[in-house]
């Protein structure tokens, strides 16, 4: 199975996993579509032999969830650097009281 076929077959599972993790960990809901897109890129760039091993063992849900959690919370992930870090900085700026 190619990476593209895997993504097409498991796209609804990917969406469900993302929506669940966003709700569970309190991520801004505005980032859901961006996170789905980021996860799709990760699946498409993942080594095909390893992905076929995941499919052979029927661990699609566990694998997608583990990659998703690492993408959300690893400071080395592209998603964290671009979206989460920016969101955190804007929240910190909003929390500062200005005195004039």
N, C-alpha and C positions, 0 to 999 in steps of 0.2 A: 504494500500500500504506500502510495506516495504521500508526502507531507500535505499536499493540497487536498488529496482525497480524505485524509484524516481530518483535516480542518473542516471540510464540507460536511462530513459525516457527523462530527462532534461539535458543530458550531452552536447548536442550542444548549448542549452541555456546558460549553465554554461560557455562554451568556449567563446561564443559571449560576455557575460557580462565581463569576465576577459579581453578579448582583448580590449573591449571598455574602461574599467576603466584604463587599463595600458596606453592606448593612451591618455586618457583624463587627467590623473594626472601626466604624464611624468615619469612613472616608467621605469626602464631599461627593454627592451623587452626580455632580456635573462631570466628574472624571470617569464615569462608567464607560462611556463610548470610547474615550481615549485609552482606557485600560484594556478594553476588548480588542482594540486595534493593536496595541502593544503586544498583547498575548498572541494574537494572530501572527504577528511578525516573528515572535519567538518560536512558535510551532513551525512556521515555514522554514526557518533557518536551523532548526534542530537536526542533528544527524539522522538520516533516514533509517539506518540499521538499528539505532537505539529506539527510535519511535516505533518501529516494527516489533521490537521486543516488548515494549509497553502494550501494544495491541495484542500480541500473542498471549500475554499474561492477563489480559482483561483488566488492566490497571489505569484505564484512561482517566477516570474521575480522580483517583488519588494523585496521578501524575500532574494533571492540570491544576489541581488544588495546590500541590507543593510548589509548582512553578509560579503560580499566582501569588502565593504568600511571600515567596522570595522576591518577586518583582515589586510587591507593595512595600516591603519593609527592609530590603537590603539597601544600604547606602551606596552600594556599587551598581545598582540597577539603573538603567537609563530612565525608567519611569520615575523612580524616586528623585533622581537628580533634576529632572525637568519639571515635573508636576507637583510632587509632594513637598519638596523643599521650597518651591515657590509659594505654595499654599501656606506652608508653615510661616514663612517670612511675612506674608501679607497679614496673617492672623496676629503675629507679634506686633506688627506696625499698628494694626487696628486697636490693639489692647493698650497702647501707650497713650497716656493722657498728656495733652498739650497744654502748656501754660503760656499765655501771652502777656 
